[in-house]
Amino acid sequence: MNVKRLSKIFSILFGVSFFAVVIGDWVINSTPMALTLFFAFTFFAMIGLFVVEKGLVPYTFKRILGSLVTLFVIASATFFMLRLLPGGPFDKEKTLPPKIKAHIEAKYNLDKSIMWQYGDYMFGLMKGDLGESYKYLGRPVRKIIGECLPASFKLGFYALILSFLIGIPLGVLAAAKHNTWLDQVSMISAISGVALPNFVVAALLVYVFAMQLNWFPPALWSGPLYYVLPVVTLGVRPAAVLARLTRASVLEVISSDYIRTAKAKGLSGKRILFQHVLQNSLIPVLSIAGPLVAGVLAGSFIIEICFAVPGMGKHLVQSVTNRDYPLILALTLLYSTLLVFANLIVDLLYAYFDPRMKLS
């Protein structure tokens, strides 16, 4: 069995497992661990087979090495910036007795030199040890992240799906109906989505759909109905950005010479739009997909606080306030890893949407 056929098989399995995970989460508010692992396995298998099929193994290997270096620099810079800031994690308004403070600092090795602490942190990081929280005594950082990561991941995951499902079709529709009322309404909606801050959208949605219509709960994260308002709030801005970019890209491609040639051959408008225009129009959209993921992750902090979602946003804000060094470092490294990985996937997708493009 060749690589191309295996790629198709794993693509089908990935699609089936994807819908199974989403439907399971929304219907029974729970996803079996085995199904989640199968979803992750098919996704990475599909990416790996695509890399092999397109001959991108050397490029991917170099990018992974570069990503590891990037993450090492981020971890080091964050560590030293936290240590060099004035004050410390145990400096309170009510000063602790010197002996008690000395015992606490000795427990967490804060009485050692900065370079000793840095070496100890990096050695623990290589072993997968993220340390123990200074605020939540006796609780490893890894356990704290394990408890709050699913909620943040679901929020960002569903918001990204919603933004792509709304943004790209809206942009295509606006371009196909250029200079009509549909185009104008679509772009007014997109501009409004970009201009309005997330917390304003959150307040409007809560007031209309929770307080007035009583359709959805105004806060918390206890089931599918609780997902709707925070997911829509977080997905509005990226959907608007995608709609504007897709419209501009489709209009540019439509005016190309090969599209005029396709029209001269008598091809239908729908076939030209979906077979020739759309694929080439998605290349500029891909270029913004990486930063778009960054925007969704950064915006989720505000949304989690607005809707009382038990995710990582609360811990990140509180860890900065409490100077909880291990938790700040772990969350920063986690978000950086997600962003680096998202940018790598976007770069690999260039080769899929534009076979002429050579990645080196």
SENUBA-219859 format. One record per residue: x, y, z of N, C-alpha, C, O in turn; residue in three letters. Coordinates in steps of 0.2 Angstrom, whole numbers, plus 5000, padded with zeros to 4 digits. Example, Ala and Ser with C-alpha at 12.3 -4.5 7.8 and 13.67 -1.06 7.14 Angstrom:
<recs>
506649725039506249785039506649845039507149835042ALA506449895035506849955036506450005039506750065040SER
</recs>
This chain:
<recs>
500449945000500050005000500450065000500950075004MET500350114995500850174995500650224999500150225003ASN501050275000500950335005500350375003499950395008VAL500150384997499650424995498950384997498550425000LYS498950324996498350284999498250285006497750295009ARG498850275010498750285017498550355019498250355024LEU498850405016498650475017497850485017497550515021SER497550455012496850455011496450425016495950445019LYS496750365018496350325023496450365030495950365033ILE496950385032497050425038496650485038496450515043PHE496650525032496150585032495450565033495150605037SER495250505030494550485032494450475039493950495042ILE494950435042494850415049494950485054494550485059LEU495350525051495350595055494750625055494450655060PHE494450635049493750665049493250635053492850665056GLY493250565053492750525057492850545064492350555068VAL493450535066493650545073493450615076493250625081SER493650665071493450735073492750745074492550775079PHE492350725070491650735071491350695077490850715080PHE491650635078491450595084491650635090491250635095ALA492250665091492450695097491950755098491750775103VAL491850795092491450855093490750835095490450865100VAL490450785092489750765093489650735100489250755104ILE490150695102490150665109490250725114489850715119GLY490650775113490750825118490050865119489850885124ASP489750885113489150925113488550885116488050915119TRP488450815114487850785115487850755123487450765126VAL488450725124488450685131488950725136489050705141ILE489250785133489650825137490250785140490550805145ASN490550735136491050695138491350665132491050645128SER492050665132492350625126492850575129493250585133THR492650505127493150455130493850465128494050495123PRO494250455133495050465132495250425126495650445122MET495050365125495250325119495050355113495450355108ALA494450385112494250425106494750485105494950505100LEU494850525111495350575110496050555108496350595104THR496250505111496950485108496950455101497450475097LEU496450425099496350405092496350465087496650465082PHE495950515089495950585086496650615085496850635079PHE496950615090497650645090498150605086498550625082ALA498050535086498550485083498350495075498850505071PHE497750495073497550505066497850575063498050575058THR497750625067497950695065498750695064498950715058PHE499150665069499850665068500050615062500550635059PHE499750565062499850515056499750545049500150535045ALA499150585049499050615043499550665041499750675035MET499750705046500250755044500950725042501250745038ILE501150675046501750635044501750605037502250605034GLY501150575035501150545029501150595023501450595018LEU500850655025500850715020501550735019501750755014PHE501950745025502650765024503050715020503450735016VAL502950655021503350605018503150605010503550605006VAL502550615009502250615002502550664998502750664992GLU502550725001502750784998503550794998503850844995LYS503950755001504650755002504850815006505350845005GLY504450825011504650885016504950865022504950895027LEU505250805023505550775029506150815031506150835037VAL506550835027507150875029506950945031507150975036PRO506450975027506151045029505851035036505951085040TYR505450985037505050985044505550965049505450995055THR506050925048506550915053506950975055507050985061PHE507151015050507451085052507051125056507251165060LYS506351125054505951175057505751155064505751195069ARG505751085066505651065072506251085077506251105082ILE506851075074507451095078507451165079507651185085LEU507251205074507251275075506751295080506751345084GLY506151255080505651275085505851255092505751295097SER506251205093506551185100507051245102507051265108LEU507451275097507851325099507451385101507651425106VAL506951405098506451455099506151445106506151495110THR505951385108505651375114506151385120505951405125LEU506751355118507251365123507451445125507551465131PHE507451485120507551555120506951585124507051625129VAL506351565123505751595126505751575134505651615138ILE505951515135505951485142506551525146506451545152ALA507051535143507651565146507551645147507651665153SER507251675142507051745143506551755148506651805152ALA506051715148505551725153505751715160505651745165THR506251665161506551645167506851705170506751725176PHE507351735166507751785168507351855169507551895174PHE506851865165506451925166506051925173506051975176MET505851865174505451855181505951865187505751895192LEU506551845186507051845192507251915193507451935198ARG507351955187507652015187507152075189507352125191LEU506552055189506052105191506052125199506252075202LEU505952185201505952195208505452155212504852145209PRO505552145218505152105222505152025221505652005217GLY504751995225504851915224504151885226503651925228GLY504051825225503451795226503151795233502551775234PRO503651805238503351805245503451865248503451875254PHE503451925244503451995247502752015247502452025242ASP502452015253501752035254501752105257502252135260LYS501152125258500952195261501152185268501452235271GLU501052135271501252115278501852075278501852015276LYS502352105280503052075279503152015284502952015290THR503351965281503451895285504051905289504551945287LEU504051875295504651875299505251845295505151795291PRO505851875296506451855292506551775292506751745287PRO506551745298506651675298506151635294506351585290LYS505551645294505051615290505151625283505051575279ILE505251685281505451705274506051665271506051635266LYS506551655276507151625274506951545273507251515268ALA506551515277506451445276506051435270506151385267HIS505551475268505151475262505551475256505551435252ILE506051525256506451535250506951475250507151455244GLU507151445255507651385255507251325252507551285249ALA506551325254506151265252506151265244506151215241LYS506051325241505951325234506651345230506651365224TYR507251345234507851355231507951435229508351445225ASN507551475231507651545230508151585233508351635232LEU508551545238509051575241509751565237510251585239ASP509651525232510251505228510351565223509951605222LYS510951555219511051605214510551605208510251545207SER510551655204510051645198510351595193509851555191ILE510951585192511151535187511051465190510951425186MET511151455197510951395199510251375199510051325197TRP509751425200509051415199508951405192508451365190GLN509251435187509151425180509351355178508951325174TYR509951335180510151265178509651215181509451165178GLY509451225187508951175190508351175187508051125186ASP508051235185507451235181507451205174507051165172TYR508051215170508151185164508151105164507951075160MET508551085170508651015171507950985172507850925169PHE507551015176506950985178506450985172506050945171GLY506551035167506151045161506250985157505850965153LEU506950975156507050915152506750845154506650805150MET506650845160506350785163505650785163505250735165LYS505350845161504650855161504350875168503750875169GLY504750895172504550925179504451005178504951035177ASP503851025179503751095178503751135185503651195185LEU503851095190503951125197503351125201502851095199GLY503351155207502751165211502551235212502951275212GLU501951245212501651315212501851345219501751315224SER501951405219502051445225501451465228501451475234TYR500951475224500251495227499851435229499551435235LYS499751385225499451325227499851275230500151235227TYR499951285237500551245240500351165239499851145240LEU500951135238500951065237500651035231500550975230GLY500451075226500151055220500651065214500851125213ARG500851015210501251025205500951065199500351065198PRO501351105196501051145190500751105185500251115182VAL501051045184500850995178500150975180499650975175ARG499950965186499250945188498751005187498250995185LYS498951065189498551125188498351135181497851145179ILE498851125176498751135169498351085166497851095162ILE498451025169498050965167497250975168496850955165GLY497151015174496451025176496151075172495551075170GLU496451125170496151185166496251185159495951225155CYS496751145156496851145149496251125145496151155140LEU495851075147495351055142494851105141494651115135PRO494651145146494151205145494451255140494051275136ALA495051275141495351325137495451295130495351335125SER495651235129495751205122495051205119495051215113PHE494551175122493851175119493651245117493351255111LYS493751295121493551365119493851385113493551415109LEU494551385113494951405107494751365101494751385095GLY494751295102494551245096493951265093493851275087PHE493351275097492751285094492651355091492351365086TYR493051405094493051475091493351475085493151505080ALA493951435084494251435078493851405072493851425066LEU493551345074493051315069492551355067492451365061ILE492251395072491651445070491951495066491651515061LEU492551525067492851575063492951555056492851595051SER493251495055493351475048492651455044492651475038PHE492151425048491551415045491151475043490751465038LEU491251525046490851585045491251635040491051665036ILE491951645042492351695039492451685031492351725027GLY492651615030492851605023492251605018492251635013ILE491651565020491051575016490751645015490551665010PRO490851685021490551755020490951795015490751835012LEU491651785016492051815011491951795004491951844999GLY491851735003491751714996491051734993491051754987VAL490551734997489951764995489951834994489651864989LEU490351874998490451944997490751964990490552004986ALA491251924989491651934982491251904976491251944971ALA490851854977490451834971489851874970489651884964ALA489651914975489051964974489352034975489052074979LYS489952044972490252104972489852164970489552164965HIS489852224975489552284974488752274974488352314971ASN488552224977487852214978487652224986488152234990THR487052224988486852234995487152174999487352195005TRP487252114997487552065000488252075002488452065008LEU488552104997489252124998489352175004489752175008ASP488952225003488952285008488752265015489052285020GLN488252225016488052195022488552155025488752155031VAL488852105021489452065024490052105026490252085031SER490252155022490852195024490652235030491152255035MET490052265031489852305037489952265043490152285048ILE489652195042489652155048490452135050490552135056SER490852125045491552105046491852165049492252155054ALA491752225047492152285050491852295057492252315061ILE491252285058490952285065491352235070491452245075SER491352175067491652125071492452135073492652115078GLY492752165068493452185070493552245074493952245079VAL493052295074493052355078492852345085493152375090ALA492352305086492152295093492652255097492752195095LEU492752275103493252235108492852175110492252175110PRO493252125112492852055114492452065120491952035121ASN492652105125492252115131491552155130491052145133PHE491552195125490952235123490452185119489852175121VAL490752135115490352085112490052035117489452015117VAL490452025122490251975127489652005131489151975133ALA489752075133489252105137488552105133488052095135ALA488652125126488052125122487652055121487052055122LEU488052005120487751935119487451915126486951885126LEU487751925132487451915138486851945139486351915141VAL486852015138486252055139485652025134485052025137TYR485752015128485251995123485051925124484451915125VAL485551875124485351805124485251775131484951725131PHE485551805136485551775142485051815147484551785150ALA485051875147484651915151483951935148483451925152MET483851945142483251965139482851905136482351895138GLN483251865132482851805129482951745133482551695132LEU483451745137483551685142483651615138483351565140ASN483951625132484151565128484751525131484751465131TRP485251565133485851525135486051555142485951605144PHE486451515146486751535152487251585151487551585147PRO487251635156487751695155488451675157488851715155PRO488551625161489251605163489351535164488851495164ALA489951515167490151445168490251405162490151425157LEU490451345163490651295158490451225160490851185161TRP489751215160489551155163489151115158488851055159SER489151125151488851095146488851125140489051185139GLY488551095134488551125128488251195127488451235124PRO487651205131487351265131487751325134487751385132LEU488251305139488651355141489251375137489551425137TYR489351335131489851345127489751405122490151435119TYR489051415120488851455115489051525115489451545111VAL488951555121489051625121489851645121490051685117LEU490251605125490951625125491251605118491751635116PRO491051545115491351525109491151575103491651595099VAL490551605103490351655098490751715099490951745094VAL490751735106491151795107491851795105492151845102THR492251735106492951735104492951725097493551745094LEU492451695093492551685086492351735082492451735076GLY492051795084491851845080492351885077492351895071VAL492851905080493451945078493851905072493851935067ARG494051845074494451805068493951795062494251795057PRO493351785063492851765058492851835053492851825047ALA492851895056492751955053493451965049493451985043ALA493951955052494651955048494651915042494951935037VAL494451855043494451805038494051825032494251815026LEU493451845034492951865029493251925024493251925018ALA493551975027493852025024494452005019494452025013ARG494851965022495451945018495251895013495551895007LEU494751855014494551805009494151845003494351824997THR493751895005493451934999493951964995493951964989ARG494452004998495052034994495451984990495551994984ALA495551924993495951874989495551844983495851834978SER494851834984494451804979494351854973494451844967VAL494251924975494251974970494851974966494851994960LEU495451974969496051974965496151914961496451924955GLU495951854963496051794959495551794953495751774947VAL494951824954494451824949494651864943494451854937ILE495051914944495351964939495951934935496251964931SER496151874937496751844934496551824927496051814925SER497151814923497051794916496751724915496351714911ASP496951674919496751604918496051604920495651554918TYR495751644924495051644926494651674920494151644918ILE494851724916494551744910494551694905494151684901ARG495151654905495151604900494651544901494351524897THR494551534908494051484910493351504908492951464906ALA493251564909492551594907492451594899491951574897LYS493051604896492951604888492851534886492551524880ALA493051484890492951414888492251394889492051334887LYS491851434892491151414894491051384900490451354901GLY491551374905491451344911490951384916490851444915LEU490551354920490051384924490351424929490851414931SER489951474932490251514937490351484943490851494946GLY489951434945490051394951490651354951491051344955LYS490751324945491351274944492051324944492551304947ARG491951374941492551424941492751444948493351444951ILE492151464952492251484959492551434963493051454967LEU492251374963492451324968493051284966493451254970PHE493151274960493751234957494351274956494951244957GLN494251334954494851374952495051424956495651444958HIS494551464958494651524962494751514969495251544972VAL494351474972494351464980495051434982495351464987LEU495351384979495951354981496551404981496951404986GLN496551444976497151494975496951554980497451584982ASN496351564981496251624986496351604993496451654997SER496451544995496551525002497251525004497451525010LEU497751534999498451545001498551605005498951595010ILE498351665003498451725008498051715015498351735020PRO497551675015497151665021497551625025497651635031VAL497951575022498451535026498951575030499151555035LEU499151625027499751665029499551695036499951715040SER498851705037498651745043498351695048498251705054ILE498351625046498051575051498551565057498251565062ALA499151575056499651565062499451625067499351615073GLY499551685065499351745069498651745072498551765077PRO498251715068497551715070497451665076497051685081LEU497851605076497851565082498051605088497851595094VAL498651645087498851685092498351735095498351735101ALA497951765091497451805093496951775097496651805102GLY496751715095496151675098496451655105496051665110VAL497051635105497351615112497451675117497251665123LEU497651725114497751785118497051815120496951835126ALA496551815116495951845118495551795122495051825126GLY495751735123495351685127495451705134495051685138SER495951745136496051765143495451805145495151795151PHE495351855141494751905143494051865143493651875147ILE493951825138493351785137493251735143492751735146ILE493751705145493751655151493551695158493151675162GLU493851755158493651795164492951825164492551825169ILE492751845158492051875157491551815158490951835161CYS491651755156491151705156491251655162490951605162PHE491751665166491951625172492151555169491951505172ALA492451545164492651485161493251455165493751495166VAL493251395168493851375172494451355168494651295168PRO494751395164495251385160495951415162496051425168GLY496451415158497051435160497151515160497651535163MET496651555158496651625158496651645165497051695167GLY496251625169496251645176496951625180497151675183LYS497151565178497851555182498351595179498851615183HIS498351615173498951655170498851725173499451755175LEU498251755174498251825177498451815184498751865187VAL498151765188498351765195499051745196499351775201GLN499351705192500051685193500551755192501051755196SER500351795188500751855187500651905193501151925195VAL500051905195499851945201500251915207500551955212THR500251855208500551825214501351805213501651785217ASN501551825207502251805206502451735207502951715209ARG501951695204502051625204502451595199502251585193ASP503151605200503651585194503551525190503451525184TYR503451465194503351405190502751405186502751375180PRO502151435188501551425184501651475178501351465173LEU501951535179502051585174502451555168502251555162ILE502951525170503451495165503151435161503151435155LEU502751395165502451335162501851355157501851335151ALA501451405159500951435154501251465148500951465143LEU501751505149502051545144502351495139502251505133THR502651445141502951395137502451355133502551335128LEU501851335137501351295134501051335128500951315122LEU500851405129500651445123501151455118500951455112TYR501751455119502251465114502351405110502351405104SER502251345113502251285110501651275105501751255099THR501151295107500551295103500551335097500351315091LEU500851395098500951445092501451425087501351425081LEU502051395090502551375086502251315081502451305075VAL501951265085501651205081501151235076501151205070PHE500751275078500251305073500551335067500351325061ALA501051375068501451405062501751355058501751355052ASN502051295061502351245057501751205052501951195046LEU501151195055500651165051500451205046500351185040ILE500351275047500251325042500751325036500551325030VAL501351325038501851325032501851255028501951255022ASP501651205031501651135028501051135023501051105018LEU500451175025499851175021499951215015499551205010LEU500451255015500651295009500751245003500551254997TYR501151195004501251144999500651104997500651084991ALA500151105001499551064999499151114994498851084989TYR499051174996498651214992498951244986498651264981PHE499651244986499951274980500551224979501051234982ASP500451174975500951124973501651164970502151134970PRO501551224967502151254964502651284969503151294968ARG502351284975502751314981503251264983503051204985MET503851284984504451244986504651264993504851324994LYS504551214998504851235005505551205006505651145004LEU505951255008506651225008506951255015507551245016SER
</recs>
